[in-house]
């Protein structure tokens, strides 16, 4: 799953943490049999975290949940615009 998290970061411009949907445990980094993140272009910055999470992530990885991580290490709220999340990483 760490490869998926890295691919999402590369494409989308922000870090994520993927967890099991049943109990919220962090998914082991060496978990196999998981398909890759198929998107090559970032979702528009005018969309929010919930749009990305419920659209791209949920369709690609059913049974898992994801947290979008802001540059300061805190979890981004669902209404936060993707451009806001990405801009935080540019400041680093």
N, CA, C and O atoms as a Tinker XYZ file with bonds, in Angstrom:
   368  protein
     1  N      0.813000   -1.200000    0.000000    73     2
     2  CA     0.000000    0.000000    0.000000    64     1     3
     3  C      0.853000    1.260000    0.000000    63     2     4     5
     4  O      0.400000    2.314000   -0.445000    81     3
     5  N      2.069000    1.164000    0.488000    73     3     6
     6  CA     2.935000    2.343000    0.484000    64     5     7
     7  C      3.183000    2.813000   -0.943000    63     6     8     9
     8  O      3.315000    4.014000   -1.181000    81     7
     9  N      3.249000    1.877000   -1.905000    73     7    10
    10  CA     3.420000    2.265000   -3.309000    64     9    11
    11  C      2.215000    3.052000   -3.797000    63    10    12    13
    12  O      2.367000    4.023000   -4.539000    81    11
    13  N      1.027000    2.646000   -3.392000    73    11    14
    14  CA    -0.190000    3.365000   -3.769000    64    13    15
    15  C     -0.164000    4.763000   -3.162000    63    14    16    17
    16  O     -0.476000    5.739000   -3.844000    81    15
    17  N      0.200000    4.867000   -1.901000    73    15    18
    18  CA     0.270000    6.171000   -1.244000    64    17    19
    19  C      1.277000    7.077000   -1.952000    63    18    20    21
    20  O      1.024000    8.270000   -2.118000    81    19
    21  N      2.405000    6.525000   -2.369000    73    19    22
    22  CA     3.418000    7.304000   -3.084000    64    21    23
    23  C      2.909000    7.762000   -4.444000    63    22    24    25
    24  O      3.152000    8.899000   -4.849000    81    23
    25  N      2.203000    6.885000   -5.149000    73    23    26
    26  CA     1.673000    7.244000   -6.465000    64    25    27
    27  C      0.624000    8.340000   -6.327000    63    26    28    29
    28  O      0.600000    9.276000   -7.125000    81    27
    29  N     -0.240000    8.235000   -5.326000    73    27    30
    30  CA    -1.240000    9.284000   -5.094000    64    29    31
    31  C     -0.536000   10.614000   -4.824000    63    30    32    33
    32  O     -0.928000   11.642000   -5.375000    81    31
    33  N      0.489000   10.602000   -3.991000    73    31    34
    34  CA     1.230000   11.828000   -3.679000    64    33    35
    35  C      1.859000   12.425000   -4.931000    63    34    36    37
    36  O      1.838000   13.640000   -5.125000    81    35
    37  N      2.408000   11.579000   -5.768000    73    35    38
    38  CA     3.050000   12.047000   -6.999000    64    37    39
    39  C      2.030000   12.677000   -7.950000    63    38    40    41
    40  O      2.284000   13.741000   -8.514000    81    39
    41  N      0.895000   12.032000   -8.128000    73    39    42
    42  CA    -0.126000   12.510000   -9.067000    64    41    43
    43  C     -0.907000   13.686000   -8.492000    63    42    44    45
    44  O     -1.084000   14.704000   -9.160000    81    43
    45  N     -1.374000   13.545000   -7.257000    73    43    46
    46  CA    -2.301000   14.526000   -6.687000    64    45    47
    47  C     -1.620000   15.695000   -5.979000    63    46    48    49
    48  O     -2.221000   16.759000   -5.829000    81    47
    49  N     -0.382000   15.510000   -5.545000    73    47    50
    50  CA     0.327000   16.608000   -4.892000    64    49    51
    51  C      0.092000   16.725000   -3.402000    63    50    52    53
    52  O      0.330000   17.782000   -2.819000    81    51
    53  N     -0.376000   15.642000   -2.770000    73    51    54
    54  CA    -0.548000   15.625000   -1.319000    64    53    55
    55  C     -0.378000   14.197000   -0.810000    63    54    56    57
    56  O     -0.567000   13.229000   -1.547000    81    55
    57  N     -0.018000   14.091000    0.463000    73    55    58
    58  CA     0.159000   12.779000    1.091000    64    57    59
    59  C     -1.173000   12.251000    1.598000    63    58    60    61
    60  O     -2.089000   13.016000    1.903000    81    59
    61  N     -1.263000   10.928000    1.683000    73    59    62
    62  CA    -2.452000   10.270000    2.223000    64    61    63
    63  C     -2.034000    9.137000    3.141000    63    62    64    65
    64  O     -0.905000    8.649000    3.083000    81    63
    65  N     -2.962000    8.731000    3.986000    73    63    66
    66  CA    -2.818000    7.527000    4.793000    64    65    67
    67  C     -4.021000    6.651000    4.488000    63    66    68    69
    68  O     -5.165000    7.092000    4.599000    81    67
    69  N     -3.757000    5.408000    4.102000    73    67    70
    70  CA    -4.829000    4.475000    3.762000    64    69    71
    71  C     -5.055000    3.546000    4.941000    63    70    72    73
    72  O     -4.109000    3.018000    5.526000    81    71
    73  N     -6.332000    3.352000    5.283000    73    71    74
    74  CA    -6.703000    2.511000    6.428000    64    73    75
    75  C     -7.746000    1.489000    6.013000    63    74    76    77
    76  O     -8.440000    1.654000    5.010000    81    75
    77  N     -7.841000    0.426000    6.810000    73    75    78
    78  CA    -8.891000   -0.571000    6.607000    64    77    79
    79  C    -10.237000    0.072000    6.931000    63    78    80    81
    80  O    -10.366000    0.803000    7.912000    81    79
    81  N    -11.230000   -0.206000    6.103000    73    79    82
    82  CA   -12.547000    0.369000    6.312000    64    81    83
    83  C    -13.277000   -0.192000    7.516000    63    82    84    85
    84  O    -14.096000    0.495000    8.126000    81    83
    85  N    -12.984000   -1.438000    7.860000    73    83    86
    86  CA   -13.709000   -2.089000    8.962000    64    85    87
    87  C    -13.333000   -1.544000   10.319000    63    86    88    89
    88  O    -14.206000   -1.271000   11.143000    81    87
    89  N    -12.045000   -1.381000   10.563000    73    87    90
    90  CA   -11.622000   -1.030000   11.920000    64    89    91
    91  C    -10.687000    0.179000   11.992000    63    90    92    93
    92  O    -10.270000    0.571000   13.082000    81    91
    93  N    -10.360000    0.764000   10.859000    73    91    94
    94  CA    -9.540000    1.958000   10.854000    64    93    95
    95  C     -8.056000    1.742000   11.045000    63    94    96    97
    96  O     -7.291000    2.702000   11.138000    81    95
    97  N     -7.636000    0.469000   11.105000    73    95    98
    98  CA    -6.202000    0.203000   11.257000    64    97    99
    99  C     -5.456000    0.649000   10.000000    63    98   100   101
   100  O     -5.982000    0.566000    8.890000    81    99
   101  N     -4.228000    1.120000   10.190000    73    99   102
   102  CA    -3.376000    1.479000    9.068000    64   101   103
   103  C     -3.070000    0.212000    8.275000    63   102   104   105
   104  O     -2.785000   -0.830000    8.865000    81   103
   105  N     -3.124000    0.285000    6.960000    73   103   106
   106  CA    -2.841000   -0.864000    6.107000    64   105   107
   107  C     -1.343000   -1.096000    6.083000    63   106   108   109
   108  O     -0.564000   -0.158000    5.912000    81   107
   109  N     -0.945000   -2.336000    6.252000    73   107   110
   110  CA     0.479000   -2.678000    6.222000    64   109   111
   111  C      1.086000   -2.262000    4.894000    63   110   112   113
   112  O      0.468000   -2.420000    3.841000    81   111
   113  N      2.292000   -1.733000    4.950000    73   111   114
   114  CA     2.969000   -1.253000    3.762000    64   113   115
   115  C      3.273000   -2.338000    2.752000    63   114   116   117
   116  O      3.391000   -2.058000    1.559000    81   115
   117  N      3.401000   -3.577000    3.212000    73   115   118
   118  CA     3.758000   -4.660000    2.297000    64   117   119
   119  C      2.547000   -5.448000    1.813000    63   118   120   121
   120  O      2.699000   -6.500000    1.191000    81   119
   121  N      1.336000   -4.941000    2.096000    73   119   122
   122  CA     0.129000   -5.646000    1.667000    64   121   123
   123  C      0.118000   -5.754000    0.152000    63   122   124   125
   124  O      0.208000   -4.746000   -0.549000    81   123
   125  N      0.010000   -6.960000   -0.344000    73   123   126
   126  CA     0.020000   -7.206000   -1.780000    64   125   127
   127  C     -1.368000   -7.328000   -2.352000    63   126   128   129
   128  O     -2.363000   -7.271000   -1.629000    81   127
   129  N     -1.427000   -7.499000   -3.663000    73   127   130
   130  CA    -2.689000   -7.719000   -4.340000    64   129   131
   131  C     -3.564000   -6.487000   -4.457000    63   130   132   133
   132  O     -4.752000   -6.597000   -4.760000    81   131
   133  N     -3.000000   -5.330000   -4.225000    73   131   134
   134  CA    -3.748000   -4.081000   -4.314000    64   133   135
   135  C     -3.439000   -3.446000   -5.667000    63   134   136   137
   136  O     -2.277000   -3.316000   -6.051000    81   135
   137  N     -4.485000   -3.055000   -6.379000    73   135   138
   138  CA    -4.251000   -2.417000   -7.672000    64   137   139
   139  C     -3.612000   -1.048000   -7.477000    63   138   140   141
   140  O     -3.694000   -0.464000   -6.396000    81   139
   141  N     -2.990000   -0.551000   -8.504000    73   139   142
   142  CA    -2.337000    0.744000   -8.440000    64   141   143
   143  C     -3.334000    1.871000   -8.638000    63   142   144   145
   144  O     -4.460000    1.642000   -9.081000    81   143
   145  N     -2.929000    3.057000   -8.318000    73   143   146
   146  CA    -3.707000    4.266000   -8.552000    64   145   147
   147  C     -3.592000    4.563000  -10.039000    63   146   148   149
   148  O     -2.500000    4.848000  -10.531000    81   147
   149  N     -4.705000    4.501000  -10.758000    73   147   150
   150  CA    -4.682000    4.562000  -12.210000    64   149   151
   151  C     -4.686000    5.963000  -12.810000    63   150   152   153
   152  O     -4.520000    6.104000  -14.021000    81   151
   153  N     -4.866000    6.980000  -12.016000    73   151   154
   154  CA    -4.947000    8.331000  -12.558000    64   153   155
   155  C     -3.548000    8.878000  -12.849000    63   154   156   157
   156  O     -2.598000    8.611000  -12.113000    81   155
   157  N     -3.444000    9.639000  -13.922000    73   155   158
   158  CA    -2.165000   10.233000  -14.326000    64   157   159
   159  C     -2.142000   11.750000  -14.124000    63   158   160   161
   160  O     -1.075000   12.365000  -14.102000    81   159
   161  N     -3.330000   12.347000  -13.975000    73   159   162
   162  CA    -3.434000   13.789000  -13.785000    64   161   163
   163  C     -4.195000   14.084000  -12.502000    63   162   164   165
   164  O     -5.122000   13.364000  -12.130000    81   163
   165  N     -3.790000   15.144000  -11.843000    73   163   166
   166  CA    -4.432000   15.543000  -10.581000    64   165   167
   167  C     -5.858000   16.020000  -10.826000    63   166   168   169
   168  O     -6.166000   16.601000  -11.866000    81   167
   169  N     -6.714000   15.764000   -9.852000    73   167   170
   170  CA    -8.077000   16.283000   -9.883000    64   169   171
   171  C     -8.002000   17.806000   -9.751000    63   170   172   173
   172  O     -7.111000   18.323000   -9.076000    81   171
   173  N     -8.915000   18.519000  -10.380000    73   171   174
   174  CA    -8.924000   19.978000  -10.353000    64   173   175
   175  C     -8.886000   20.512000   -8.921000    63   174   176   177
   176  O     -9.547000   19.985000   -8.027000    81   175
   177  N     -8.109000   21.555000   -8.729000    73   175   178
   178  CA    -7.945000   22.155000   -7.411000    64   177   179
   179  C     -9.206000   22.754000   -6.834000    63   178   180   181
   180  O     -9.299000   22.944000   -5.621000    81   179
   181  N    -10.196000   23.061000   -7.690000    73   179   182
   182  CA   -11.458000   23.625000   -7.206000    64   181   183
   183  C    -12.334000   22.578000   -6.530000    63   182   184   185
   184  O    -13.314000   22.925000   -5.870000    81   183
   185  N    -11.995000   21.308000   -6.687000    73   183   186
   186  CA   -12.705000   20.223000   -5.992000    64   185   187
   187  C    -12.191000   20.172000   -4.559000    63   186   188   189
   188  O    -11.110000   20.676000   -4.256000    81   187
   189  N    -12.983000   19.555000   -3.681000    73   187   190
   190  CA   -12.534000   19.464000   -2.294000    64   189   191
   191  C    -12.095000   18.043000   -1.946000    63   190   192   193
   192  O    -12.217000   17.123000   -2.754000    81   191
   193  N    -11.588000   17.889000   -0.744000    73   191   194
   194  CA   -11.080000   16.596000   -0.276000    64   193   195
   195  C    -12.168000   15.524000   -0.353000    63   194   196   197
   196  O    -11.893000   14.397000   -0.765000    81   195
   197  N    -13.392000   15.859000    0.035000    73   195   198
   198  CA   -14.491000   14.886000   -0.007000    64   197   199
   199  C    -14.766000   14.444000   -1.441000    63   198   200   201
   200  O    -15.006000   13.262000   -1.686000    81   199
   201  N    -14.734000   15.369000   -2.381000    73   199   202
   202  CA   -14.934000   15.010000   -3.798000    64   201   203
   203  C    -13.891000   13.981000   -4.237000    63   202   204   205
   204  O    -14.226000   12.974000   -4.860000    81   203
   205  N    -12.628000   14.242000   -3.906000    73   203   206
   206  CA   -11.548000   13.327000   -4.285000    64   205   207
   207  C    -11.716000   11.976000   -3.587000    63   206   208   209
   208  O    -11.633000   10.923000   -4.218000    81   207
   209  N    -11.952000   12.026000   -2.289000    73   207   210
   210  CA   -12.057000   10.809000   -1.476000    64   209   211
   211  C    -13.227000    9.943000   -1.934000    63   210   212   213
   212  O    -13.070000    8.736000   -2.118000    81   211
   213  N    -14.410000   10.559000   -2.121000    73   211   214
   214  CA   -15.609000    9.798000   -2.491000    64   213   215
   215  C    -15.628000    9.412000   -3.960000    63   214   216   217
   216  O    -16.288000    8.445000   -4.341000    81   215
   217  N    -14.916000   10.153000   -4.778000    73   215   218
   218  CA   -14.880000    9.869000   -6.206000    64   217   219
   219  C    -13.720000    8.960000   -6.567000    63   218   220   221
   220  O    -13.885000    7.748000   -6.711000    81   219
   221  N    -12.577000    9.540000   -6.709000    73   219   222
   222  CA   -11.411000    8.779000   -7.173000    64   221   223
   223  C    -11.005000    7.651000   -6.233000    63   222   224   225
   224  O    -10.843000    6.511000   -6.668000    81   223
   225  N    -10.841000    7.957000   -4.958000    73   223   226
   226  CA   -10.323000    6.932000   -4.054000    64   225   227
   227  C    -11.325000    5.811000   -3.809000    63   226   228   229
   228  O    -10.986000    4.638000   -3.966000    81   227
   229  N    -12.530000    6.145000   -3.435000    73   227   230
   230  CA   -13.522000    5.121000   -3.068000    64   229   231
   231  C    -13.836000    4.188000   -4.226000    63   230   232   233
   232  O    -14.037000    2.992000   -4.018000    81   231
   233  N    -13.881000    4.717000   -5.436000    73   231   234
   234  CA   -14.145000    3.862000   -6.602000    64   233   235
   235  C    -12.989000    2.915000   -6.889000    63   234   236   237
   236  O    -13.199000    1.785000   -7.329000    81   235
   237  N    -11.777000    3.375000   -6.641000    73   235   238
   238  CA   -10.591000    2.572000   -6.941000    64   237   239
   239  C    -10.248000    1.574000   -5.844000    63   238   240   241
   240  O     -9.688000    0.515000   -6.128000    81   239
   241  N    -10.576000    1.895000   -4.592000    73   239   242
   242  CA   -10.163000    1.067000   -3.459000    64   241   243
   243  C    -11.323000    0.823000   -2.491000    63   242   244   245
   244  O    -11.287000    1.282000   -1.350000    81   243
   245  N    -12.349000    0.102000   -2.947000    73   243   246
   246  CA   -13.477000   -0.183000   -2.049000    64   245   247
   247  C    -13.010000   -0.992000   -0.838000    63   246   248   249
   248  O    -12.131000   -1.847000   -0.951000    81   247
   249  N    -13.602000   -0.713000    0.303000    73   247   250
   250  CA   -13.231000   -1.419000    1.525000    64   249   251
   251  C    -12.136000   -0.734000    2.314000    63   250   252   253
   252  O    -11.804000   -1.157000    3.421000    81   251
   253  N    -11.573000    0.326000    1.749000    73   251   254
   254  CA   -10.533000    1.086000    2.435000    64   253   255
   255  C    -11.017000    2.517000    2.620000    63   254   256   257
   256  O    -11.889000    2.991000    1.891000    81   255
   257  N    -10.443000    3.192000    3.598000    73   255   258
   258  CA   -10.699000    4.610000    3.800000    64   257   259
   259  C     -9.374000    5.343000    3.704000    63   258   260   261
   260  O     -8.309000    4.751000    3.882000    81   259
   261  N     -9.446000    6.618000    3.426000    73   259   262
   262  CA    -8.222000    7.384000    3.242000    64   261   263
   263  C     -8.325000    8.712000    3.977000    63   262   264   265
   264  O     -9.398000    9.308000    4.074000    81   263
   265  N     -7.205000    9.152000    4.484000    73   263   266
   266  CA    -7.099000   10.478000    5.078000    64   265   267
   267  C     -6.142000   11.282000    4.222000    63   266   268   269
   268  O     -5.051000   10.810000    3.903000    81   267
   269  N     -6.532000   12.488000    3.847000    73   267   270
   270  CA    -5.644000   13.402000    3.131000    64   269   271
   271  C     -4.877000   14.178000    4.191000    63   270   272   273
   272  O     -5.463000   14.772000    5.095000    81   271
   273  N     -3.565000   14.162000    4.062000    73   271   274
   274  CA    -2.693000   14.768000    5.063000    64   273   275
   275  C     -2.174000   16.107000    4.553000    63   274   276   277
   276  O     -1.586000   16.185000    3.474000    81   275
   277  N     -2.394000   17.154000    5.334000    73   275   278
   278  CA    -1.877000   18.477000    4.984000    64   277   279
   279  C     -0.374000   18.515000    5.251000    63   278   280   281
   280  O      0.173000   17.636000    5.918000    81   279
   281  N      0.272000   19.528000    4.728000    73   279   282
   282  CA     1.718000   19.658000    4.874000    64   281   283
   283  C      2.153000   19.727000    6.336000    63   282   284   285
   284  O      3.272000   19.333000    6.665000    81   283
   285  N      1.288000   20.218000    7.211000    73   283   286
   286  CA     1.631000   20.309000    8.638000    64   285   287
   287  C      1.406000   18.992000    9.384000    63   286   288   289
   288  O      1.622000   18.913000   10.594000    81   287
   289  N      0.970000   17.957000    8.655000    73   287   290
   290  CA     0.764000   16.639000    9.258000    64   289   291
   291  C     -0.641000   16.390000    9.768000    63   290   292   293
   292  O     -0.955000   15.276000   10.187000    81   291
   293  N     -1.481000   17.392000    9.744000    73   291   294
   294  CA    -2.857000   17.233000   10.201000    64   293   295
   295  C     -3.732000   16.707000    9.068000    63   294   296   297
   296  O     -3.414000   16.877000    7.890000    81   295
   297  N     -4.837000   16.067000    9.440000    73   295   298
   298  CA    -5.774000   15.536000    8.460000    64   297   299
   299  C     -6.627000   16.681000    7.916000    63   298   300   301
   300  O     -7.156000   17.491000    8.677000    81   299
   301  N     -6.752000   16.735000    6.591000    73   299   302
   302  CA    -7.544000   17.783000    5.946000    64   301   303
   303  C     -9.035000   17.480000    6.093000    63   302   304   305
   304  O     -9.462000   16.336000    5.939000    81   303
   305  N     -9.813000   18.504000    6.388000    73   303   306
   306  CA   -11.265000   18.391000    6.477000    64   305   307
   307  C    -11.830000   18.163000    5.081000    63   306   308   309
   308  O    -11.237000   18.608000    4.098000    81   307
   309  N    -12.940000   17.492000    4.979000    73   307   310
   310  CA   -13.554000   17.163000    3.704000    64   309   311
   311  C    -13.906000   18.355000    2.834000    63   310   312   313
   312  O    -13.928000   18.236000    1.609000    81   311
   313  N    -14.179000   19.492000    3.436000    73   311   314
   314  CA   -14.540000   20.685000    2.661000    64   313   315
   315  C    -13.327000   21.489000    2.198000    63   314   316   317
   316  O    -13.481000   22.481000    1.485000    81   315
   317  N    -12.133000   21.075000    2.592000    73   315   318
   318  CA   -10.923000   21.796000    2.195000    64   317   319
   319  C    -10.683000   21.619000    0.699000    63   318   320   321
   320  O    -10.699000   20.497000    0.191000    81   319
   321  N    -10.463000   22.717000    0.002000    73   319   322
   322  CA   -10.178000   22.645000   -1.429000    64   321   323
   323  C     -8.832000   21.967000   -1.668000    63   322   324   325
   324  O     -7.890000   22.145000   -0.896000    81   323
   325  N     -8.755000   21.203000   -2.727000    73   323   326
   326  CA    -7.503000   20.511000   -3.055000    64   325   327
   327  C     -6.383000   21.511000   -3.327000    63   326   328   329
   328  O     -5.230000   21.250000   -2.981000    81   327
   329  N     -6.699000   22.636000   -3.932000    73   327   330
   330  CA    -5.670000   23.637000   -4.171000    64   329   331
   331  C     -5.076000   24.143000   -2.862000    63   330   332   333
   332  O     -3.879000   24.421000   -2.796000    81   331
   333  N     -5.891000   24.265000   -1.827000    73   331   334
   334  CA    -5.410000   24.700000   -0.514000    64   333   335
   335  C     -4.455000   23.664000    0.072000    63   334   336   337
   336  O     -3.404000   24.011000    0.612000    81   335
   337  N     -4.829000   22.388000   -0.040000    73   335   338
   338  CA    -3.964000   21.320000    0.469000    64   337   339
   339  C     -2.640000   21.331000   -0.282000    63   338   340   341
   340  O     -1.574000   21.278000    0.331000    81   339
   341  N     -2.706000   21.400000   -1.593000    73   339   342
   342  CA    -1.473000   21.369000   -2.412000    64   341   343
   343  C     -0.596000   22.575000   -2.152000    63   342   344   345
   344  O      0.627000   22.447000   -2.090000    81   343
   345  N     -1.201000   23.752000   -1.997000    73   343   346
   346  CA    -0.423000   24.957000   -1.754000    64   345   347
   347  C      0.399000   24.858000   -0.470000    63   346   348   349
   348  O      1.488000   25.425000   -0.388000    81   347
   349  N     -0.111000   24.149000    0.522000    73   347   350
   350  CA     0.617000   23.971000    1.769000    64   349   351
   351  C      1.944000   23.252000    1.550000    63   350   352   353
   352  O      2.923000   23.532000    2.243000    81   351
   353  N      1.984000   22.344000    0.611000    73   351   354
   354  CA     3.207000   21.619000    0.312000    64   353   355
   355  C      4.206000   22.492000   -0.443000    63   354   356   357
   356  O      5.412000   22.262000   -0.353000    81   355
   357  N      3.731000   23.473000   -1.172000    73   355   358
   358  CA     4.620000   24.375000   -1.910000    64   357   359
   359  C      5.400000   25.277000   -0.978000    63   358   360   361
   360  O      6.499000   25.717000   -1.315000    81   359
   361  N      4.843000   25.560000    0.197000    73   359   362
   362  CA     5.495000   26.431000    1.158000    64   361   363
   363  C      6.689000   25.769000    1.825000    63   362   364   365
   364  O      7.554000   26.449000    2.377000    81   363
   365  N      6.740000   24.425000    1.776000    73   363   366
   366  CA     7.838000   23.693000    2.436000    64   365   367
   367  C      9.124000   23.764000    1.652000    63   366   368
   368  O     10.136000   23.202000    2.072000    81   367
